[in-house]
Amino acid sequence: MKTLRNEKDRKAIIGRINSLSGEEKAAWGRMTLEQMVSHLVQAGEMPFVESVPARSTFASRTFIKPLVLYVLPMPKEVKVSAELDQQQAGRKPQGLAADRETLIELTNKLGTLPEGHQCLDHPMFGKMSAKEWALIAHKHMDHHLRQFGV
């Protein structure tokens, strides 16, 4: 399973981020390229900065979390909370170059955390280790980079 903790996987994701030209169009969904990169920046900050209210439930922490982390592919067209929706209250794009740089910094930060690092809780899945955050971050980035053809 690919993860940002694996240097080869992390470098491959960063290479794909760097390959974004600014001309890519989404194969699905409503986000623009700049909104997608900003969305990934906001998601990349979540292990470190509380920006989205906790909405986890027993079911999301116990049953859904392991399915999303280890079994199911990332689904398309998922309705997210307004705080994560770039067309609502989500983080506003700061320009492709600036957001790309921030995303790469966050990718390296998350991918190189010590295994025992205490990350913040995921708003939907609750307590997650640095290892789990690196796994879901890779899966999420891969999903959106595929959405834009890279």
C-alpha positions in Angstrom: 0.0 0.0 0.0 1.5 3.4 -1.0 2.2 5.9 1.7 3.9 9.3 2.0 6.2 7.6 4.6 7.8 5.7 1.8 10.4 8.0 0.1 9.8 6.5 -3.4 6.0 7.0 -3.1 6.4 10.5 -1.7 8.8 11.5 -4.5 6.4 10.1 -7.1 3.5 12.2 -5.6 5.7 15.3 -5.5 6.8 14.7 -9.1 3.1 14.6 -10.1 2.4 17.8 -8.2 5.3 19.5 -9.9 4.0 18.3 -13.3 0.8 20.4 -13.0 1.0 23.0 -15.7 -2.1 25.0 -14.8 -3.9 23.9 -17.9 -5.4 20.7 -16.5 -9.2 20.2 -16.4 -11.1 18.0 -14.0 -12.3 14.6 -15.4 -15.0 14.8 -12.7 -16.3 17.1 -10.0 -16.6 20.9 -9.8 -13.2 22.1 -8.6 -10.8 24.0 -10.7 -7.1 23.0 -10.6 -6.2 25.8 -8.2 -9.1 24.8 -5.9 -8.0 21.2 -5.9 -4.4 22.1 -5.0 -5.8 24.4 -2.2 -8.0 21.6 -1.0 -5.0 19.3 -0.8 -3.1 22.0 1.2 -6.0 22.3 3.6 -6.2 18.5 4.0 -2.4 18.4 4.4 -2.6 20.8 7.3 -5.3 18.8 9.2 -2.8 16.6 11.1 -1.2 19.8 12.5 -3.9 22.6 12.5 -7.4 22.3 13.7 -9.5 23.8 10.9 -12.6 21.6 10.6 -15.0 20.7 13.4 -15.0 17.1 14.6 -17.9 15.1 13.2 -16.7 11.6 13.9 -19.1 9.0 15.1 -18.6 5.5 16.5 -19.4 4.1 13.1 -17.0 6.4 11.2 -14.2 5.7 13.6 -14.7 2.0 13.9 -16.0 0.7 10.6 -15.6 3.4 7.9 -12.0 4.4 8.8 -10.4 1.0 8.2 -12.4 0.6 5.0 -11.3 3.9 3.6 -7.7 3.4 4.8 -7.1 -0.2 3.7 -9.9 -1.5 1.5 -11.9 0.9 -0.7 -10.7 3.2 -3.4 -11.3 6.9 -2.8 -14.8 7.5 -4.1 -15.6 10.3 -6.7 -18.0 13.1 -6.1 -18.1 12.9 -2.3 -20.1 15.6 -0.6 -17.7 17.3 1.9 -18.5 19.7 4.7 -18.6 23.4 3.8 -15.3 23.9 5.6 -13.6 21.6 3.2 -15.4 22.7 0.0 -13.3 25.1 -1.9 -16.5 26.6 -3.5 -17.9 27.3 -0.1 -15.9 28.0 3.1 -12.9 25.9 2.3 -9.4 27.3 2.1 -9.1 29.8 -0.8 -6.4 29.3 -3.4 -3.3 31.4 -3.0 -2.1 30.9 -6.6 -0.9 27.6 -8.1 2.8 28.3 -7.5 2.4 29.2 -3.9 0.0 26.4 -3.1 2.1 23.9 -4.9 5.1 24.9 -2.8 3.0 24.7 0.4 1.6 21.3 -0.6 5.1 19.9 -1.2 6.3 21.2 2.1 3.3 19.5 3.9 3.8 16.3 1.9 7.5 16.1 3.1 6.5 17.1 6.7 3.8 14.4 6.9 5.9 11.8 5.2 8.9 12.2 7.5 7.1 12.5 10.9 8.4 10.1 13.6 6.1 7.1 13.9 5.1 8.1 17.4 4.3 11.7 16.5 0.9 12.8 18.0 -1.1 14.2 15.1 -4.5 15.9 15.6 -7.6 13.8 15.2 -9.2 13.5 11.8 -12.5 15.2 11.8 -14.4 12.1 10.5 -12.2 9.2 11.5 -11.0 10.4 15.0 -7.6 9.5 16.4 -5.1 8.6 13.7 -1.4 7.8 13.9 1.2 9.5 11.7 1.3 6.3 9.7 -2.4 6.4 9.1 -2.3 10.1 8.2 0.5 9.4 5.7 -1.6 6.6 4.2 -4.8 8.5 3.7 -2.9 11.6 2.5 -1.3 9.6 -0.3 -4.6 8.1 -1.2 -6.3 11.5 -1.2 -3.6 13.2 -3.2 -3.5 10.3 -5.8 -7.2 10.6 -6.2 -7.2 14.3 -6.9 -4.1 14.2 -9.1 -5.9 11.5 -11.2 -8.9 13.7 -11.3 -6.7 16.2 -13.2 -4.9 13.7 -15.3 -1.5 13.6 -13.6 
